[in-house]
């Protein structure tokens, strides 16, 4: 089935332009030949991460410094811009859980955003997951999955969770962005 037919069938515009911005990650089509931990499926996961991150924070290039999103009934979502370059940006996303000794950053993800390719990769995550709920999620993943797959699957599910809870970080109006 062609892209135009599939789009018409689902009520979307009939555009054949493959570089138009994607707004729904269900449009990320993985080849039937792709295995769950293959390069193709990992790139599809990066694309889905980009779409979900974009829905949460908008254009990453408009962010600077630190930002916090607060919603009732959930922890504050903390975002910190670590670096901007012409083609990439590096962010840190985390929650801070209250611990007996100090605040614990979980899942403490470093996310590299590739603007030109429209991909977002969880490039670093704290090795030890201390919060019980996140540990149980990580424990349910098969041991054979690669480290990149694990980090990026965690990022994908967490971004989805944050969006469901109502988190948003807006840079255009400067509402939720705190500049140093």
Beta strands, then each sheet from edge to edge (+ up, - down):
strand 1: 66-69
strand 2: 77-84
strand 3: 88-98
strand 4: 103-114
strand 5: 119-125
strand 6: 177-178
sheet 1: 5+ 4- 3+ 2- 1+ 6-
end
